[in-house]
Amino acid sequence: MPDGEKRKRDQPDTPVRPDAQVQQDTPVQPDPEETYAARRRRRAQFLRELHEAKALRDRVQPRRARAARMRQAMRMRTFRW
């Protein structure tokens, strides 16, 4: 993109053909061949990446991270069993 130009959010990157069929939002059927262990591995990988992303966000936004810790501490102090 040229200097200073921003992409508009409402314009797609590729032109949409009018004759293209629109896919319906259908629930994804689980793969019957996917094993429980494979699902656990994918989930573990996702959670590792999520934790890494949160840690990075906390490092680059320390004020927001501190405020979030304070809010969590306040919630825990006012929680009743």
N, C-alpha and C positions, 0 to 999 in steps of 0.2 A: 504494500500500500504506500502511496506517496506520503511524504512527511505531513503530519498533522491530520490526515484523513482517518476517520473512524468508520468502521463497518456499521451499517444500520442493522439493528436486531431483527426488524421485521422482514428483511429481505433475505431469502435463502441464498446459500453459496452457489447452488446450481439451479438453472432454470427448471421450472416444473412443467412437464408436458401435460397438455390438457387430456390426452388420451390415456395417460397412465392411470392404472387402477389404484384407488386408495385402499390401503390395508386397514381392516377393522382391528380395533383393540381387543384381541382375544387373549384369554389367559394362556400362559405358557404351560404346556403339558410337560410334566417331568419325564425325562428320558428313562424308559424302563431298564435300560442297561447300565445306567449310572448307579454305582454302588454307594452304600452308606459311607464308606471310607473316602470315596472320591468327593462326595458332597462335603464331608468334614474337612478335607484338605482345602477345597475351594473356600470354604467359610473361614478357616484359619488364616489363609492367605489374605482374604478381604479384611479381616479384623486386624492383621498386622499392618496392612497398608493404611487402614483408617487410623490406627493409633499413631503411626508415623506422621500422617498428615496433621493430626491434632497437635502433636508435639512440635511440628514445624510452625504451625499457626501460633502456638503459645510463645515460641521463640521470637517470631517476627512481630508479634503484637503483645508485648509484656503487660501493658496497661489493661488491655481487655482480659487477658488471662488472669491477672490479679483480681480484677473486679468479679470475674466468674468464680474464682476460688472463694472470695468473700461472700458472694451470694449463696454458694453451696454450703459454706460454714454456717451461715445464718439459717438456712433451711434445716440443717442438721441440729442446730441448737433448739429450734422451735418444734422439732418433730416429737410427737408423743407416740409411745408404743401402745 
